[in-house]
Amino acid sequence: MVSYHLAKKAYVKIALHGAKYAVVSVAGLLDGAGHLTVDDSIPLFHNVLPLTSMLEVALEQVDVYCKQTDSAIVGYYFAHESLTDTSITPFTAKVASKIDDAVGGDSLLLVVRG
């Protein structure tokens, strides 16, 4: 099992994103400065639909932000609208795979329950 550190700020933002949009699924990026260290989370979508063009724009904007803050995208988080569903959607798997390829295989996919 891989060990990672999730900062309180990142955790709270993920929780608030899920709480604000409790009846739909939510997703976002994990931002950090080190190996599997998550310093912040960047909420992207609620009611996750495979909208590739929106994702590309979001990734470009987050990339610029990361360069300005001397950090990097280290992963992706996803939460279903159902409290018991922990499956990974095909779109989530594809996004996570692309992030993993971009960071050299050391990314984090965080599936949030509840």
DSSP file (Angstrom, degrees, kcal/mol; ACC not computed):
  #  RESIDUE AA STRUCTURE BP1 BP2  ACC     N-H-->O    O-->H-N    N-H-->O    O-->H-N    TCO  KAPPA ALPHA  PHI   PSI    X-CA   Y-CA   Z-CA
    1    1 A M              0   0    0      0, 0.0     2,-0.3     0, 0.0     0, 0.0   0.000 360.0 360.0 360.0 135.5    0.0    0.0    0.0
    2    2 A V        -     0   0    0      1,-0.0     2,-0.4     0, 0.0    34,-0.0  -0.594 360.0-141.6 -82.6 140.1    1.3    3.4   -1.0
    3    3 A S        +     0   0    0     -2,-0.3     2,-0.3     2,-0.0    -1,-0.0  -0.837  25.8 168.9-102.5 139.8    1.6    6.1    1.7
    4    4 A Y        -     0   0    0     -2,-0.4     2,-0.5     2,-0.0    33,-0.2  -0.953  29.8-126.2-144.0 162.8    0.7    9.7    1.1
    5    5 A H  E     -a   37   0A   0     31,-2.0    33,-3.5    -2,-0.3     2,-0.6  -0.963  17.3-167.0-115.3 126.4    0.2   12.9    3.0
    6    6 A L  E     -a   38   0A   0     -2,-0.5    33,-0.2    31,-0.2    31,-0.0  -0.951  19.9-135.8-114.2 112.5   -3.0   14.9    2.5
    7    7 A A     >  -     0   0    0     31,-3.0     4,-2.4    -2,-0.6     5,-0.2  -0.254  19.6-116.4 -65.4 153.2   -2.9   18.4    4.0
    8    8 A K  H  > S+     0   0    0      1,-0.2     4,-2.9     2,-0.2     5,-0.2   0.887 115.2  56.7 -57.3 -40.9   -5.8   19.7    6.0
    9    9 A K  H  > S+     0   0    0      1,-0.2     4,-2.1     2,-0.2    -1,-0.2   0.918 109.0  45.6 -58.3 -45.2   -6.5   22.4    3.5
   10   10 A A  H  > S+     0   0    0     29,-0.3     4,-2.1    28,-0.2    -1,-0.2   0.925 113.7  49.4 -64.5 -45.1   -6.8   19.9    0.7
   11   11 A Y  H  X S+     0   0    0     -4,-2.4     4,-2.6     1,-0.2    -2,-0.2   0.920 111.1  48.8 -60.6 -46.1   -9.0   17.6    2.7
   12   12 A V  H  X S+     0   0    0     -4,-2.9     4,-2.8     1,-0.2     5,-0.2   0.902 110.5  50.6 -64.4 -41.4  -11.4   20.5    3.8
   13   13 A K  H  X S+     0   0    0     -4,-2.1     4,-2.1    -5,-0.2    -1,-0.2   0.890 111.5  48.2 -65.1 -38.1  -11.7   21.7    0.2
   14   14 A I  H  X S+     0   0    0     -4,-2.1     4,-2.3     2,-0.2    -2,-0.2   0.932 113.4  47.8 -64.6 -45.5  -12.6   18.2   -1.1
   15   15 A A  H  X S+     0   0    0     -4,-2.6     4,-2.3     1,-0.2    -2,-0.2   0.903 113.2  47.5 -63.1 -42.1  -15.1   17.8    1.8
   16   16 A L  H  X S+     0   0    0     -4,-2.8     4,-2.5     2,-0.2    -1,-0.2   0.869 109.2  54.0 -68.7 -36.1  -16.7   21.2    1.1
   17   17 A H  H  X S+     0   0    0     -4,-2.1     4,-1.6    -5,-0.2    -2,-0.2   0.937 112.7  44.0 -61.2 -46.4  -16.9   20.5   -2.7
   18   18 A G  H  < S+     0   0    0     -4,-2.3    -2,-0.2     1,-0.2    -1,-0.2   0.869 113.8  50.6 -65.9 -37.1  -18.7   17.3   -1.9
   19   19 A A  H >< S+     0   0    0     -4,-2.3     3,-0.9     1,-0.2    -2,-0.2   0.882 108.5  51.2 -69.8 -38.4  -21.0   18.9    0.6
   20   20 A K  H 3< S+     0   0    0     -4,-2.5     2,-0.2     1,-0.3    -1,-0.2   0.869 122.8  31.1 -67.0 -35.9  -21.9   21.8   -1.7
   21   21 A Y  T >< S+     0   0    0     -4,-1.6     3,-1.4    -5,-0.2    -1,-0.3  -0.487  76.7 153.0-118.9  59.7  -22.9   19.4   -4.5
   22   22 A A  T <   +     0   0    0     -3,-0.9    -1,-0.1     1,-0.3    -2,-0.1   0.679  67.4  53.4 -68.4 -20.0  -24.1   16.5   -2.4
   23   23 A V  T 3  S+     0   0    0     -3,-0.1     2,-0.3    -4,-0.1    -1,-0.3   0.409 109.0  48.9 -99.4   3.4  -26.5   15.1   -4.9
   24   24 A V  S <  S-     0   0    0     -3,-1.4     2,-0.1    -6,-0.2    -3,-0.1  -0.904  91.8 -94.3-133.4 164.0  -24.1   14.8   -7.8
   25   25 A S        -     0   0    0     -2,-0.3    22,-3.3    23,-0.1    23,-0.4  -0.461  39.1-156.8 -76.0 152.8  -20.6   13.4   -8.3
   26   26 A V  E     -CD  46  79B   0     53,-2.2    53,-2.6    20,-0.3     2,-0.3  -0.926  11.6-179.6-130.6 154.9  -17.6   15.8   -7.9
   27   27 A A  E     +CD  45  78B   0     18,-2.5    17,-2.5    -2,-0.3    18,-2.0  -0.989   8.2 151.1-151.7 156.6  -14.0   15.8   -9.1
   28   28 A G  E     -CD  43  77B   0     49,-1.9    49,-2.9    -2,-0.3     2,-0.3  -0.968  38.6 -83.7-169.4-178.2  -10.9   17.8   -9.0
   29   29 A L  E     -CD  42  76B   0     13,-2.3    13,-2.9    -2,-0.3     2,-0.5  -0.694  27.1-134.3-102.9 153.3   -7.1   17.9   -9.0
   30   30 A L  E     -CD  41  75B   0     45,-2.6    44,-3.0    -2,-0.3    45,-1.3  -0.926  22.5-161.9-107.2 131.5   -4.6   17.3   -6.2
   31   31 A D  E     +CD  40  73B   0      9,-3.1     9,-2.2    -2,-0.5     8,-2.1  -0.920  19.7 149.4-119.0 135.6   -1.8   19.7   -6.0
   32   32 A G  E     - D   0  72B   0     40,-2.8    40,-2.4    -2,-0.4     6,-0.2  -0.972  44.7-135.5-157.8 171.7    1.5   19.2   -4.2
   33   33 A A  S    S+     0   0    0     -2,-0.3     2,-0.2     4,-0.2     5,-0.1   0.517  83.7  35.8-109.4  -9.7    5.2   20.1   -4.1
   34   34 A G  B >  S-B   37   0A   0      3,-0.6     3,-1.4    38,-0.1     2,-0.6  -0.736 102.0 -53.9-136.9-176.8    6.6   16.6   -3.4
   35   35 A H  T 3  S-     0   0    0      1,-0.3     3,-0.1    -2,-0.2    72,-0.1  -0.482 118.3 -22.3 -66.2 110.3    6.3   12.9   -4.0
   36   36 A L  T 3  S+     0   0    0     -2,-0.6   -31,-2.0    70,-0.4     2,-0.6   0.820 101.1 134.7  52.8  36.9    2.7   12.0   -3.0
   37   37 A T  E <   -aB   5  34A   0     -3,-1.4     2,-0.7   -33,-0.2    -3,-0.6  -0.968  41.5-159.2-112.6 115.7    2.3   15.0   -0.8
   38   38 A V  E     +a    6   0A   0    -33,-3.5   -31,-3.0    -2,-0.6    -6,-0.3  -0.854  20.5 166.6-100.5 112.0   -1.0   16.7   -1.4
   39   39 A D        +     0   0    0     -8,-2.1   -29,-0.3    -2,-0.7     2,-0.3   0.728  66.3   4.4 -93.3 -26.5   -0.9   20.3   -0.3
   40   40 A D  E     -C   31   0B   0     -9,-2.2    -9,-3.1   -31,-0.1     2,-0.4  -0.975  60.0-137.8-153.9 159.7   -4.1   21.6   -1.9
   41   41 A S  E     -C   30   0B   0     -2,-0.3   -11,-0.2   -11,-0.2    35,-0.0  -0.965  10.1-152.7-124.1 146.7   -7.0   20.4   -3.9
   42   42 A I  E     -C   29   0B   0    -13,-2.9   -13,-2.3    -2,-0.4     2,-0.1  -0.907  16.2-140.0-122.0 101.8   -8.5   22.2   -6.9
   43   43 A P  E     +C   28   0B   0      0, 0.0   -15,-0.3     0, 0.0     3,-0.1  -0.373  30.0 165.5 -62.1 134.4  -12.2   21.5   -7.4
   44   44 A L  E     +     0   0B   0    -17,-2.5     2,-0.3     1,-0.3   -16,-0.2   0.768  50.0  12.1-113.9 -57.3  -13.0   21.2  -11.1
   45   45 A F  E     -C   27   0B   0    -18,-2.0   -18,-2.5     3,-0.0     2,-0.4  -0.906  41.4-164.6-132.5 151.1  -16.4   19.6  -11.8
   46   46 A H  E    S+C   26   0B   0     -2,-0.3   -20,-0.3   -20,-0.2     3,-0.1  -0.975  87.6  27.4-126.8 147.7  -19.7   18.7  -10.2
   47   47 A N  S    S-     0   0    0    -22,-3.3    -1,-0.2    -2,-0.4     2,-0.2   0.986  97.3-136.9  60.4  62.3  -22.0   16.3  -12.1
   48   48 A V        +     0   0    0    -23,-0.4    -1,-0.2    -3,-0.2   -23,-0.1  -0.289  33.7 170.6 -60.9 116.2  -19.0   14.9  -13.8
   49   49 A L        -     0   0    0     -2,-0.2     2,-2.7    -3,-0.1    -3,-0.0  -0.921  49.1 -98.9-120.0 150.4  -19.6   14.3  -17.5
   50   50 A P        +     0   0    0      0, 0.0     2,-1.0     0, 0.0     3,-0.1  -0.392  59.2 157.7 -71.2  74.9  -16.9   13.4  -20.0
   51   51 A L     >  +     0   0    0     -2,-2.7     4,-2.0     1,-0.2     3,-0.2  -0.766  14.9 179.6-101.5  87.4  -16.4   16.9  -21.2
   52   52 A T  H  > S+     0   0    0     -2,-1.0     4,-2.5     1,-0.2    -1,-0.2   0.860  76.2  53.9 -60.8 -40.9  -12.9   16.7  -22.7
   53   53 A S  H  > S+     0   0    0      1,-0.2     4,-2.0     2,-0.2    -1,-0.2   0.907 109.5  48.0 -64.6 -40.8  -12.7   20.3  -23.9
   54   54 A M  H  > S+     0   0    0     -3,-0.2     4,-2.4     1,-0.2    -1,-0.2   0.894 111.9  50.9 -64.4 -39.1  -13.6   21.7  -20.4
   55   55 A L  H  X S+     0   0    0     -4,-2.0     4,-2.8     2,-0.2    -2,-0.2   0.904 108.0  52.0 -65.0 -41.9  -11.0   19.4  -18.8
   56   56 A E  H  X S+     0   0    0     -4,-2.5     4,-2.0     2,-0.2    -1,-0.2   0.917 111.6  46.2 -61.8 -43.8   -8.3   20.5  -21.2
   57   57 A V  H  X S+     0   0    0     -4,-2.0     4,-2.3     2,-0.2    -2,-0.2   0.924 113.2  49.9 -63.8 -44.9   -8.9   24.2  -20.4
   58   58 A A  H  X S+     0   0    0     -4,-2.4     4,-2.6     1,-0.2     5,-0.2   0.913 110.1  50.3 -60.6 -43.6   -9.0   23.4  -16.7
   59   59 A L  H  X S+     0   0    0     -4,-2.8     4,-2.3     1,-0.2    -1,-0.2   0.886 109.9  50.8 -63.9 -38.6   -5.7   21.5  -16.9
   60   60 A E  H  X S+     0   0    0     -4,-2.0     4,-2.0     2,-0.2    -1,-0.2   0.924 112.2  46.6 -63.5 -44.2   -4.1   24.4  -18.8
   61   61 A Q  H  X S+     0   0    0     -4,-2.3     4,-2.2     1,-0.2    -2,-0.2   0.905 113.8  47.4 -65.5 -41.9   -5.2   26.9  -16.1
   62   62 A V  H  X S+     0   0    0     -4,-2.6     4,-2.8     2,-0.2    -1,-0.2   0.871 108.7  55.7 -67.9 -36.2   -4.1   24.7  -13.3
   63   63 A D  H  X S+     0   0    0     -4,-2.3     4,-2.0     2,-0.2    -2,-0.2   0.910 108.3  47.5 -61.4 -42.8   -0.7   24.1  -15.0
   64   64 A V  H  X S+     0   0    0     -4,-2.0     4,-1.9     2,-0.2    -2,-0.2   0.928 112.6  49.7 -63.2 -45.0   -0.2   27.9  -15.1
   65   65 A Y  H  X S+     0   0    0     -4,-2.2     4,-1.8     1,-0.2    -2,-0.2   0.911 109.4  51.8 -58.9 -43.9   -1.2   28.2  -11.4
   66   66 A C  H  X>S+     0   0    0     -4,-2.8     5,-2.6     1,-0.2     4,-0.6   0.883 108.2  51.0 -63.8 -39.0    1.2   25.3  -10.5
   67   67 A K  H ><5S+     0   0    0     -4,-2.0     3,-0.5     1,-0.2    -1,-0.2   0.884 110.7  49.5 -64.9 -37.8    4.1   27.0  -12.3
   68   68 A Q  H 3<5S+     0   0    0     -4,-1.9    -2,-0.2     1,-0.2    -1,-0.2   0.819 117.5  39.7 -70.0 -31.0    3.4   30.3  -10.4
   69   69 A T  H 3<5S-     0   0    0     -4,-1.8    -1,-0.2    -5,-0.2    -2,-0.2   0.330 109.5-118.8-102.2   6.2    3.2   28.5   -7.0
   70   70 A D  T <<5S+     0   0    0     -4,-0.6     2,-0.2    -3,-0.5    -3,-0.2   0.901  77.0 110.9  57.9  44.7    6.1   26.2   -7.7
   71   71 A S      < -     0   0    0     -5,-2.6     2,-0.3    -6,-0.1   -38,-0.2  -0.658  52.9-140.2-131.5-171.9    3.9   23.1   -7.3
   72   72 A A  E     -D   32   0B   0    -40,-2.4   -40,-2.8    -2,-0.2     2,-0.5  -0.983  28.6 -94.1-151.6 158.3    2.6   20.3   -9.5
   73   73 A I  E     +D   31   0B   0     -2,-0.3   -42,-0.3   -42,-0.2     3,-0.1  -0.667  41.2 172.5 -72.9 123.6   -0.5   18.3  -10.2
   74   74 A V  E     -     0   0B   0    -44,-3.0    34,-1.7    -2,-0.5     2,-0.3   0.435  54.7 -31.7-114.7  -3.1    0.0   15.1   -8.2
   75   75 A G  E     -De  30 108B   0    -45,-1.3   -45,-2.6    32,-0.3     2,-0.3  -0.994  54.0 -98.1 174.2-168.4   -3.3   13.4   -8.7
   76   76 A Y  E     -De  29 109B   0     32,-2.3    34,-2.7    -2,-0.3     2,-0.4  -0.991  21.7-153.1-141.3 140.3   -7.1   13.5   -9.1
   77   77 A Y  E     -De  28 110B   0    -49,-2.9   -49,-1.9    -2,-0.3     2,-0.3  -0.913  12.6-179.7-119.1 152.2  -10.0   13.1   -6.7
   78   78 A F  E     -De  27 111B   0     32,-2.4    34,-2.9    -2,-0.4     2,-0.4  -0.995   7.3-173.7-148.7 137.2  -13.5   11.8   -7.4
   79   79 A A  E     -De  26 112B   0    -53,-2.6   -53,-2.2    -2,-0.3    34,-0.1  -0.992  19.1-136.8-135.5 129.4  -16.6   11.3   -5.3
   80   80 A H        -     0   0    0     32,-0.6    34,-0.1     5,-0.5   -56,-0.1  -0.317  21.8-121.1 -73.3 162.2  -19.8    9.6   -6.4
   81   81 A E  S    S+     0   0    0    -58,-0.1     2,-0.4   -56,-0.1    -1,-0.1   0.739  97.3  78.6 -73.7 -23.0  -23.2   11.0   -5.6
   82   82 A S  S    S-     0   0    0      1,-0.1     3,-0.4     3,-0.1    32,-0.3  -0.713  77.5-143.1 -87.8 135.6  -24.0    7.7   -3.9
   83   83 A L  S    S+     0   0    0     -2,-0.4    31,-0.1     1,-0.2    -1,-0.1   0.744  99.0  42.9 -69.4 -22.9  -22.4    7.2   -0.4
   84   84 A T  S    S+     0   0    0     29,-0.1     2,-0.6    30,-0.1    -1,-0.2   0.579  87.7 100.9-101.6 -10.5  -21.8    3.5   -1.0
   85   85 A D        +     0   0    0     -3,-0.4    -5,-0.5     1,-0.1    29,-0.2  -0.654  31.3 161.7 -82.9 119.8  -20.4    3.6   -4.6
   86   86 A T        +     0   0    0     -2,-0.6    -1,-0.1    -7,-0.1    25,-0.1   0.168  33.6 125.5-118.6  15.3  -16.6    3.4   -4.7
   87   87 A S        -     0   0    0      1,-0.1     2,-0.5    24,-0.0    -7,-0.1  -0.283  60.1-122.6 -72.5 162.1  -16.3    2.3   -8.3
   88   88 A I        -     0   0    0     23,-0.0    -1,-0.1     4,-0.0    -2,-0.1  -0.927  22.3-135.0-108.6 124.0  -14.2    4.2  -10.8
   89   89 A T     >  -     0   0    0     -2,-0.5     4,-2.6     1,-0.1     5,-0.2  -0.359  22.9-113.7 -72.7 156.5  -15.9    5.5  -13.9
   90   90 A P  H  > S+     0   0    0      0, 0.0     4,-2.1     0, 0.0     5,-0.1   0.880 118.6  51.6 -58.0 -38.2  -14.2    5.1  -17.3
   91   91 A F  H  > S+     0   0    0      2,-0.2     4,-2.5     1,-0.2     5,-0.2   0.923 110.1  48.5 -64.7 -44.0  -13.8    8.9  -17.6
   92   92 A T  H  > S+     0   0    0      1,-0.2     4,-2.8     2,-0.2     5,-0.2   0.915 111.1  50.8 -61.6 -43.4  -12.1    9.0  -14.1
   93   93 A A  H  X S+     0   0    0     -4,-2.6     4,-2.2     1,-0.2    -1,-0.2   0.896 111.1  48.6 -61.6 -40.5   -9.8    6.1  -15.0
   94   94 A K  H  X S+     0   0    0     -4,-2.1     4,-2.2    -5,-0.2    -2,-0.2   0.922 112.9  46.5 -67.5 -44.3   -8.8    7.9  -18.2
   95   95 A V  H  X S+     0   0    0     -4,-2.5     4,-2.3     2,-0.2    -2,-0.2   0.934 113.7  48.9 -62.7 -46.2   -8.1   11.2  -16.5
   96   96 A A  H  X S+     0   0    0     -4,-2.8     4,-2.5     1,-0.2    -1,-0.2   0.887 110.4  51.5 -61.5 -39.4   -6.1    9.5  -13.7
   97   97 A S  H  X S+     0   0    0     -4,-2.2     4,-2.5    -5,-0.2    -1,-0.2   0.905 109.2  49.8 -64.0 -42.2   -4.1    7.5  -16.3
   98   98 A K  H  X S+     0   0    0     -4,-2.2     4,-2.0     2,-0.2    -2,-0.2   0.901 112.7  47.0 -63.9 -41.1   -3.3   10.7  -18.2
   99   99 A I  H  X S+     0   0    0     -4,-2.3     4,-1.8     2,-0.2    -2,-0.2   0.915 111.0  52.2 -65.6 -42.6   -2.1   12.4  -15.0
  100  100 A D  H  <>S+     0   0    0     -4,-2.5     5,-3.2     1,-0.2     4,-0.4   0.908 110.2  48.2 -60.0 -43.5   -0.1    9.3  -14.0
  101  101 A D  H ><5S+     0   0    0     -4,-2.5     3,-0.8     1,-0.2    -1,-0.2   0.894 110.2  52.8 -62.6 -40.1    1.6    9.3  -17.4
  102  102 A A  H 3<5S+     0   0    0     -4,-2.0    -1,-0.2     1,-0.2    -2,-0.2   0.816 113.6  41.5 -68.2 -30.9    2.4   13.1  -17.1
  103  103 A V  T 3<5S-     0   0    0     -4,-1.8     3,-0.3    -5,-0.1    -1,-0.2   0.311 119.2-102.8-102.1   9.0    4.0   12.7  -13.7
  104  104 A G  T < 5S-     0   0    0     -3,-0.8    -3,-0.2    -4,-0.4    -4,-0.1   0.767  72.7 -54.8  81.4  25.6    5.9    9.6  -14.4
  105  105 A G  S   <S+     0   0    0     -5,-3.2    -1,-0.2    -6,-0.2    -4,-0.1   0.556 112.4 103.1  90.2   7.6    3.8    7.0  -12.6
  106  106 A D        +     0   0    0     -6,-0.4   -70,-0.4    -3,-0.3     2,-0.1  -0.190  49.1 124.7-116.2  42.0    3.7    8.5   -9.2
  107  107 A S        -     0   0    0    -11,-0.1     2,-0.4   -72,-0.1   -32,-0.3  -0.463  51.9-129.4 -97.7 172.8    0.2   10.0   -9.1
  108  108 A L  E     -e   75   0B   0    -34,-1.7   -32,-2.3    -2,-0.1     2,-0.6  -0.980   9.3-162.9-125.4 130.1   -2.6    9.6   -6.7
  109  109 A L  E     -e   76   0B   0     -2,-0.4     2,-0.7   -34,-0.2   -32,-0.2  -0.965  14.4-166.0-109.6 115.2   -6.2    8.7   -7.5
  110  110 A L  E     -e   77   0B   0    -34,-2.7   -32,-2.4    -2,-0.6     2,-0.7  -0.899   5.8-166.9-107.8 112.1   -8.4    9.5   -4.5
  111  111 A V  E     -e   78   0B   0     -2,-0.7     2,-0.4   -34,-0.2   -32,-0.2  -0.889  16.3-149.9 -99.2 116.2  -11.9    8.0   -4.5
  112  112 A V  E     -e   79   0B   0    -34,-2.9   -32,-0.6    -2,-0.7     2,-0.5  -0.713   6.0-156.5 -93.8 132.5  -13.9    9.7   -1.8
  113  113 A R              0   0    0     -2,-0.4   -30,-0.1     1,-0.2   -29,-0.1  -0.912 360.0 360.0-107.7 133.3  -16.7    7.9    0.0
  114  114 A G              0   0    0     -2,-0.5    -1,-0.2   -32,-0.3   -31,-0.1   0.480 360.0 360.0  77.3 360.0  -19.5    9.8    1.7
